[in-house]
Amino acid sequence: MAESPKNSRNYFRSISVEEVLKAKEDDLRLETVCCAEYLDREISHRNVNRPGLALVGYLENFRADLVQVIGRGEYAFCKQANPAELKENVRRMLAVGNVPCLVITAGQPPLEPLIAACKEGCVPLFTTVLETSAFVGELSAFLDEKVSPTTHVHGVLVNVSGLGILIRGEPGIGKSECAVELVKRGHILVSDDIVEVQRRRGNILIGSCPNMIRHYMEVRGLGIIDVELLFGVGFTMESSQIAMEVKLTSAASNMTIDRLGIEQKTTTILDLEIPSLSIPVTPGRNLAILIEVAALNQRLRHQGIFSAQEFSKRVLDKMGQRASGNKDDK
């Protein structure tokens, strides 16, 4: 059963071509050919496009919102194409939508028809000495971090034994107090109160802390504390992959709890499901230790070991053996 977090808002971020140039100019080895005055164009997707069919005038399903990359194959065609036809096809391609920029890879010199079309369409044109695969890999990894789908969820994210545990629950139920106890036990705080979650390439969720509240916690009765100053820089981290959700529930909530742990519930964040576990909060229960055990048990599940299912199977097998023995006695 999958549940979606309440009060969360998904959004897509974007980054300008100029920001990419400033941040990754050395890594991407980019050199501006023309239209440097239009570097404010926005990139809103982490993928890139190689416009093979668009260069011959076929624009059906052309992804104009992606960075356009001219690799060795496309460049070889451009060199052999009629210059006037090539310019017109590229001009039409750049006019379809808000193309962020055009990049020629492998150190190949820019062709006049491409330069003319980019100037006419006000689209920045770059060259790079990197091979296409290296350039696409480097740019995609950077954009994956900057423009991936993002949402904010209310909760606390703690890295417990190498697994990111998202602790959620009603206000005042003890999420921050539980996180403080986990930090005292040697685990690492990522974010308190608000967790920024990104869906990264490979269908993983990365949780991080907004800059304003990084390494701070709000604990009822104590107020704001600085975890980094109190416990040391080794007890905070900027981000962590989210492996599971632990939901703290009131014992009076009448929620049905699977005592054996056979049923694997999930929660959905950014259209991705992650395991979810509900723990009732009652006086005297050490929630930090329970979350530690839950994290270790989840690690076993990642390895294909399901203790509750194995125990249930063992009980059923024993019952079956006894039932068979009773029939034989009769």
C-alpha positions, 0 to 999 in steps of 0.5 A: 500500500502506497501513501503520498506525503501530505502538504508537499509541493512538487516543482521543477527548477531551472538554471540559465546557460550563463550559470552553467558556463560559470560553474562548469566552464573548465570541466565542459571546456566550452568556448563561446562562438556567438550570441553571448548576449543571450546567455540568460536562456533557461535550461529546465531539463537534465537531458540533452538532445542530438538533433539528427532528424531536425537537421534535415527538416523533420521537426516532429517530436523535436525536443526544443527545450533541451540543450542541442548537441552536434556530435561527430555524426551530425557534424559530418552531415552538416559538412556535406549538406547544402549550406543554404538548406542547412541554415534554413533547417537549423533556423526552423529548428531553433524557432520551434521553442526556447532552445537553450543553446547549441554545442558542437563537440570534439573540437570541430570548428563551427560551420557558417550556416550554424553560426548564421542560424544561431545569430538569427535565432538569438541562440548561444553557440558553443564548441568544446574539445570534449568528445560527445559522450564525455561532454553529455555525461559531464553536463547531464550529471551537473544538470541532474543535481540542479534541475531534477524534480524537487519537493519539500516534505515535513520531517527529519532526515537522519543517516542511520548506519549508512541509510537515509531515514526520513522520520515523519509524524504529527507536530509535537510527536517527538521527531526532533527529540528522536533525531537528537538521540540518534545523533548522540548514538553516532548517526548523522543529521541531514535536515530537521523540520523541512527536507528538500527531496530531489528525484535523481537519475536512476530513480533515487530520492536524495534528501538535503537541507535548505541552506537557511536551516542547515545543521540547526534543529528546533527541539521543544523546550530547548529552542534552536540548537546547532548540531554542528557546534554541539556534536562536531562537523562529523555529525552533519551532512549535506545530503543523503539518499532516502532509503525508507520512511519511519512514521511516528504515530500516536498510540491513541490513533487507532492505527492497525499495526502489523506486529509481524512486519510481513506487510511491506507498506510504502510511501510515494514521493515524486512518483517513487515508492520507498518503504514505510514503517509506522512506529507507535509512540508510547511512554518508555519506548526508546524510539532511537533504538527502534529506528536503528533496528529498522534501518539494519532490518531494511539493509537486510531486506535490500540483500533479499533477507526478510526475517518476518516472512521466513519466520512466518514460513517456518511457523506454517511449515511446522503447523503443516507437519503437525497437521499431517502427523495428526492425520496419520495417527487417525 
